[in-house]
Amino acid sequence: MIKNLMRPSTPRMLLTASAITWSALAANAFAQGIDMSTSGYLVDSGGQVVKNQYDLCWRTGYWSPALAIAECDPDLVPKPASKPAMPAPMPMPEPMPKPMPKPMPKPAMHPTTVKVTLSADTLFDFDRSVIKAEGRSKLDDLVGKIKGVNLEVVIAIGHADRIGTDAYNSKLSLRRANSVKDYLIGKGIPANRIHAEGRGEKQPVKDCPRMTDTKRLIACLAPNRRVEVEVVGTRTK
């Protein structure tokens, strides 16, 4: 069923700091020994909070103001009550430490974020979720760029235009994101590092005027049919 093509679509800002769903990441957290049962934020294998390119923390589905931490939401963390100052105890003399051998320096780890927006017209035909040859070539380029990166998470988010119902567009965008996920798994990226999510028509990047020509409307709305892939990890230099 085709929705009313005459209604305008209101552009909204892309929110890259969206919550990562628990079901897609719980297996990875468990394998790394990270307890997310009471955590409001996504953490990496080293227990550090994962942030996007805007330095915003990723919230989980368990997040609530009561789980806020100072690193991510300082305004929501209650301030500790001040305590009267206690007199400092007299310092005890410390024994002279024995000289320790200098440890070998560890290689420096540099945070890396790679974000690529792939046009759905490049990846898929209109109203389809099967990746085209040109789309596979774009994904191969992405895989080449992230070689040597210690991956924490790869996020694939699918989007759709306003043509069709909300429910249909939500499912279509998720199918496209899952197609990208399956292709990346086939290229050697671990499945438990990839999270796929569909946003439907909720986050357009282009608004088009009212028009009765369906082909012109489809062409105008092409930028909204896209898949965004963000890679978060560290690279040794």
N, C-alpha and C positions, 0 to 999 in steps of 0.2 A: 504494500500500500504506500503511495507517495503522499507526503505531507503537503500542506499548502505552500507552494513555492513563492508566494507573494509576501510572506512574513519576513521581516528583516532579522538578522542575527546580530546580537550584541557581542562585540569582541571583548574578551577578557584576558587578563595577564596570564601567561604560562606560569604555573607554580611548580618549579622543579623540586621544591622541598616538600613534596607530598609524602604521606605516610606509606611505608612499605608494609604490605600485608603480612600478618604472622604466618599464614599457612605456607607461603613460598619460601620463608627464610628460617623457619623453626628447625628444619633438619640440619642446616648448616650451623646454626648456633649450638645445637646439641652436640654435633660432632666436634666442635671446638671447645666444648666445656663451658659455654657461656649461658648463664641462667637469664632468660628473658621473661620469665613468668611474672615478674613484678617490675620489669623495666619499661619505661615509656619511650625508649630511644633505641634505634638500630645501632649495634656495636659490631666492630670487626673482630677478626680472629685474635687480636691482641687485647681485646677488651676496651678499645678506644671507640668513642662515639663517632659514627660516620657522618660526615658533612658534605654538602654539595658545593658547587663552585661559588656560591654566594655565602659560604661559611654558615649555612643554616643546618641544624641537626635534622636527621630523619626520625620522625616519630612513628612508633608502632601503634597497632590497634588498641593496645593497653594504656596508651597515654591518657593522663588526666592531670589537672593542676596539682594534685597531691603528689604526683611522681616527678614534678619538675626538678631539674638540677640547675645549679648556678651556671654551668658552662653553656647551656642551651637556652634557658628561660630564667635569667637572674631576677627579673621583676616578680616572678611567681614564687620564689623561694623565701620562706619566712626568715626574718632576721633573728639571730640568736640573742637571747636576753643577756645583757651585760652582767658580768660577775665582779664582785669586789676583788681588787688586786690582792694577791697573796704575796707575802714576803718571799723573796727568792731564797732557796736553801743554800747553805754554804757549799761551794763546790768541793768535791773530793779530789785529791790529787790523782791524776791519771798516770798509769805506767807508760813508759816510753814505748811507742809502737815499734814493732820490728819492721824493717824495710821489706816491702812486698815487691815481687817482680812486676814490671810493667806489663799489663795485659796487651795482647795484640789488638790493634785498632779494628773495629768492625766497619764494614763498608757502610757509607752513608746511605740512608734510605730517604728518598724524596717523594712526598705525596704527589700523585698524578691523577688528574681528572681529564678524561677525554669525552667530549660530548659531540655527537653527530646527529643532525636532523636529516632523515632520508625521505624524499618525496614519495608518497604512495603511488603516484603515477609512474615513477621510476621503478618502484618495487613491484607494483601490482597493476593489473587492468582495473578499470572502474568497476566498483561493486564486487571485487574479487580479493582473495587472500593468498593466492598461489604466487610465489615470488618469480618474477620474470628474469631472463638472462641478465639484463642490465642491472637489475636489483642485486643479483648474486655477485656481480662484479663489484658493486659498491660495498657489499658486506665483506668481500674478500679484502678490499683495501682497508677496511676497519680492523679486521683481524691482523693484518700486517702492521698496523700502527701500534697495536697494544702488545706486540711480542716483547718479551722481557719485562712486562709489568706483572708484579705480584698482585693478582686480582683480589679485591675484597667483594665487590658486587658489580654486576652488569645489569642495568635497568633498561628494559625495552617498553616504551609506552606508545600505544597506538591511538590514533585520532581519526575522526570521520567528519564529513561535512554535514550540513543540516538537512540534506535530502533523505527522506525516509523517517521512520519513527525513532523515538529516543531509544527504545529497547533494541530495535534492529541495529542501529548505529553503534550501540554499546557492544553488542556481540561481534559485529564486523570488525571494530577496532581491536578487540581482544584477539580475534582469530589472526589478524595481521601481526600483532605483537608476538603471538605464539609461533607464527611461521618464522619470524626473525629469530626467536629463541631456538627453535629446532635446527635452523641452519647453522647458528653459531655453535651449538652442541656438536653438530656434525663436523665442525672445523676444529674440534678439540677443546673448546671452552667447557669446564665442568658445569653440569646441569645445576648443581646446588649453588652456583655463583650467579645464576641468571634469574631475574625476576621480570615477568611479563605482566603488563597491566593495560586495560582498555579504558579510555576516557570518553569514548563516543564523540558527540558533537559539542561537549561542554567547554572546550578551550580553543575556539577558533582563533586564527591569526589574521584572517582577512574577512571583511564584511562586503557583501555584494548587494547592489540595489535590486529592487523588484524588477523582474523580467519574466516574460511569458515563454521565451525561447529556452527550452530545457537544455539543449546542447551548449548554449552560451552560458547558462547558469552553472552547468557542470564544469566548464572550463574556468569560469571565474572563481569557483570555490576550490579549485585544485590545491592551493597551498594548505588548506585545512585538512586534506587527506594525506596524512604523514605518519611516520614512525620516528620517534626520538629514542636514540640509544645513548646512554651515559655510562661510562666506565670509571669506576673508582678503585684506586689501588696505589701501590708504591713502586717506584723504579729505583734500582741501584745504579749509582753513577760513580 
